[in-house]
Amino acid sequence: MVPERIGYIVWVNDLKAARNLEKYGTLHYVSRRMHYAVVYLNADRAEETAKHMRRLSYVRKIERSHRTDLKTDYGSKLPEDAPLELPDSEALSG
């Protein structure tokens, strides 16, 4: 079974030191230009781990990702039996 994960955006001062965040969770992405890293942590220990990361000298700020809060069920707005109406090619060209 896959454990539930929570994403955190960790703003850092030093990009080389940001590689050490792998000790705390899965390091998904590091932005060189914006100086942040995306880290995924197990949900059961996420808050505790985030507190430990805040104490690191190269960490400026930690923000929780709200991706898990977003609705991802995109229901169909059209009934399945309804035919799609496409515009005439003459109307587009003329």
Sequence and secondary structure as in RCSB ss.txt:
>XXXX:A:sequence
MVPERIGYIVWVNDLKAARNLEKYGTLHYVSRRMHYAVVYLNADRAEETAKHMRRLSYVRKIERSHRTDLKTDYG
SKLPEDAPLELPDSEALSG
>XXXX:A:secstr
    EEEEEEEES HHHHGGGGGTSEEEEEETTTTEEEEEEEGGGHHHHHHHHHTSTTEEEEEE  GGGS     
 SS TTS      HHHHH 
